[in-house]
């Protein structure tokens, strides 16, 4: 039986993880990969390709950065990061499928893995959907939930959901014949939305960290924003205001304990060392 031809759209690390699974399993014939253009990264602003582009190059798969659809049966999109024009969506034989890491219609938008952690949810999941012209709005092909463990940070959840998303895609791909799979419209009245994470989302005042009124909420924010933008505060050192990143903290018996920090311009240190150097008793 001839393999289904696929174009893959994605950008970040966890999308590259799913792409590699597709490549290794050889379930589909991946004709090309579309990802976002190389971007300046770090203090030196070095032009850097996306993780998906690097993965495609590793396996010698054609990579493009401007939207066009060659002759493929299906487009699979996972964390691509841009809106697809309506006139493009129906060009492939089976249209566009989107792997969205939430239980749609909950948590539409660009940060669906972070927000269940920030909000203290106990469950999340993965949705395979047929894309339409609106954001994360199309009918659901399949969906599966997973538990959020107490120690999960965003990268942990990214990996778990990516692996689940691949299994969901694989299961439904095997069902796909000459017709589109059955799908169920979303209940749009239940839709909630996320926003693109920004550095200021992680700002907390120093007092709230050292004398927290709600330590659980701070710990949830830490888990959802780890490792970027992370949680951070401002502190006066030698009469100068400095940015202090909270790299690690613990929550036990409703007590919040800072364990590792990084002062602006300095290397990461454990909090005890930082206090000894900058916050003498």
C-alpha positions in Angstrom: 0.0 0.0 0.0 1.3 3.4 -1.0 2.3 5.6 2.0 0.4 8.7 2.7 2.4 11.8 1.8 2.8 14.4 4.6 3.9 17.9 5.1 4.9 18.7 8.7 4.6 22.2 10.3 6.3 22.9 13.6 8.9 25.0 15.4 9.9 24.3 19.1 11.8 21.4 20.8 8.8 19.3 21.6 7.5 19.6 18.0 10.9 18.4 16.8 10.5 15.4 19.2 7.3 14.4 17.5 8.8 14.9 14.0 11.6 12.5 14.9 9.1 9.9 15.9 7.3 10.3 12.6 10.6 9.9 10.7 11.8 6.9 12.7 8.5 5.0 12.5 8.2 5.6 8.7 4.4 5.5 8.8 4.2 8.4 6.3 6.3 9.8 3.5 7.4 13.3 4.8 7.8 15.4 1.7 8.9 18.6 3.5 8.9 20.5 6.7 7.7 24.1 7.2 9.1 26.0 10.2 9.7 29.6 11.3 12.7 31.4 9.9 16.0 31.4 11.8 16.0 33.9 14.7 18.7 35.8 16.6 19.3 34.1 20.0 21.2 35.1 23.1 23.2 38.1 24.1 25.2 37.9 20.9 22.0 37.5 18.8 23.4 34.6 16.8 21.1 33.6 14.0 19.8 30.2 15.0 17.5 27.7 13.2 14.5 26.3 14.9 14.7 22.8 16.6 12.3 21.5 14.0 14.6 22.7 11.2 17.6 21.1 12.9 15.7 17.8 13.2 14.7 17.9 9.5 18.3 18.6 8.5 19.5 15.7 10.6 17.4 13.4 8.5 17.9 15.2 5.3 14.3 16.3 4.9 13.6 19.4 2.8 12.8 22.5 4.9 11.0 25.6 3.9 10.1 28.8 5.8 7.5 30.4 3.5 4.0 28.9 3.2 3.3 26.8 0.2 1.7 23.4 -0.3 3.2 21.0 -2.7 1.3 17.9 -3.7 0.7 16.1 -0.3 -2.2 14.1 1.1 -2.2 15.7 4.6 -0.5 18.5 6.5 0.2 17.8 10.2 0.7 20.9 12.4 2.2 20.8 15.9 3.2 24.1 17.5 4.0 25.9 14.3 3.3 29.4 15.7 1.6 31.1 12.8 -2.0 31.3 11.4 -2.7 29.3 8.2 -4.7 31.3 5.6 -8.2 29.8 4.9 -7.5 29.3 1.2 -4.6 26.9 2.0 -6.5 24.6 4.4 -8.4 22.6 1.9 -5.6 22.1 -0.6 -4.3 18.7 0.7 -6.5 15.7 0.1 -7.2 15.3 3.8 -6.7 18.9 4.8 -4.8 20.0 7.8 -4.6 18.1 11.1 -3.5 20.0 14.2 -2.1 18.3 17.3 -3.1 20.6 20.1 -1.8 19.9 23.7 -4.9 20.6 25.7 -8.4 19.2 26.1 -10.1 21.5 23.6 -12.1 23.7 23.7 -10.2 24.5 26.9 -6.9 26.4 26.5 -6.9 27.4 22.9 -4.1 29.6 21.8 -0.3 29.6 22.0 0.5 28.4 25.6 -1.8 25.4 26.3 0.9 23.4 28.1 1.8 26.2 30.6 -1.7 27.3 31.6 -3.0 24.0 33.2 0.1 24.1 35.4 -0.3 27.8 36.3 -3.9 27.2 37.1 -3.3 24.1 39.3 -5.2 21.7 37.1 -5.0 18.0 37.9 -5.6 16.8 34.3 -4.8 17.9 30.8 -4.6 16.1 27.5 -4.1 16.1 23.8 -6.5 16.8 21.0 -6.2 15.8 17.3 -8.4 18.2 15.3 -9.2 19.1 11.7 -8.2 22.7 11.2 -10.5 25.4 10.1 -10.0 29.2 9.6 -10.3 30.1 13.3 -7.8 29.5 16.0 -8.0 26.0 17.5 -11.6 26.0 16.5 -12.1 23.0 14.2 -13.8 19.7 14.9 -12.2 17.1 17.1 -11.0 13.9 15.5 -9.8 12.3 18.7 -8.8 13.4 22.3 -7.2 11.8 25.3 -6.5 13.1 28.8 -3.6 12.5 31.2 -3.0 13.3 34.9 -0.7 16.1 35.8 1.7 14.8 38.5 2.7 17.1 41.4 6.3 17.4 40.3 5.6 18.1 36.6 7.2 21.2 35.2 6.4 22.5 31.7 9.2 20.4 29.9 7.9 17.3 31.6 4.4 17.9 30.4 5.7 18.8 26.9 7.4 15.4 26.6 4.4 13.5 28.0 1.9 15.3 25.8 4.1 15.0 22.7 4.4 11.2 23.1 0.6 11.0 23.6 0.0 13.2 20.6 2.1 10.9 18.4 0.1 7.8 19.6 -3.1 9.7 18.9 -1.9 10.6 15.4 -0.7 7.1 14.7 -4.0 5.5 15.8 -6.1 7.7 13.6 -3.7 7.6 10.7 -4.2 3.8 10.6 -8.0 4.4 10.4 -7.7 6.8 7.5 -8.7 5.4 4.2 -10.2 7.2 1.2 -12.5 9.4 3.4 -11.9 11.9 6.1 -12.3 10.5 9.6 -15.5 11.3 11.6 -15.1 14.4 13.8 -17.1 16.1 16.5 -17.7 19.9 16.6 -16.3 21.7 19.6 -18.6 23.2 22.2 -17.4 26.8 21.5 -19.3 28.2 24.5 -16.8 26.3 26.8 -13.7 27.8 25.1 -11.0 29.3 27.1 -7.9 31.0 25.8 -4.2 31.3 26.5 -1.8 34.1 25.6 1.8 34.1 24.3 4.2 33.9 27.3 6.2 37.1 28.0 9.0 37.8 30.4 6.8 40.0 32.7 4.5 37.0 33.2 7.1 35.7 35.7 7.6 38.8 37.8 6.9 38.6 41.5 7.7 41.1 44.2 10.4 40.0 46.6 8.0 40.0 49.6 5.6 37.6 48.0 8.5 35.1 47.5 9.9 35.4 51.1 6.5 35.8 52.8 4.0 34.2 50.4 0.3 34.5 51.1 -0.4 31.7 48.7 2.6 29.5 48.2 0.7 27.0 46.1 0.0 29.6 43.4 3.6 30.7 43.3 4.7 27.1 42.9 2.2 26.6 40.1 3.4 29.7 38.3 7.0 28.4 38.7 6.1 25.0 37.2 4.2 26.6 34.3 6.8 29.2 33.4 9.9 26.9 33.8 12.4 27.3 32.2 11.4 30.4 30.3 10.3 33.1 31.1 10.8 31.7 34.6 9.8 33.5 37.8 11.9 36.5 38.9 12.0 39.5 41.1 13.9 42.7 41.7 16.2 43.2 44.6 18.4 46.1 45.8 22.1 45.1 45.9 24.6 47.9 47.0 21.9 50.5 46.3 21.3 49.2 42.8 18.2 47.4 41.6 19.1 44.0 40.2 17.0 41.2 38.5 17.0 37.9 40.4 15.9 34.8 38.7 14.4 32.0 40.9 15.8 28.9 39.2 14.4 26.3 41.6 12.1 26.2 44.6 10.3 23.5 46.6 6.8 23.3 48.1 6.4 21.0 51.0 3.6 21.1 53.7 2.4 24.4 52.2 5.9 25.9 52.8 7.7 27.5 49.9 11.5 27.2 49.9 13.8 29.0 47.4 16.7 26.6 46.6 18.6 28.1 43.6 18.8 31.7 42.2 20.8 33.7 39.6 21.6 37.3 40.1 21.7 39.5 37.0 25.2 39.2 35.5 26.2 36.3 37.8 26.2 32.5 37.7 23.5 30.3 39.3 24.1 29.6 43.0 22.2 27.9 45.8 20.1 30.3 47.8 22.0 29.8 51.0 25.2 31.0 49.2 23.3 34.0 47.7 22.0 35.0 51.1 25.4 34.8 52.7 26.9 37.0 50.1 24.2 39.6 49.6 21.7 39.3 52.4 23.7 39.2 55.6 21.6 38.7 58.7 
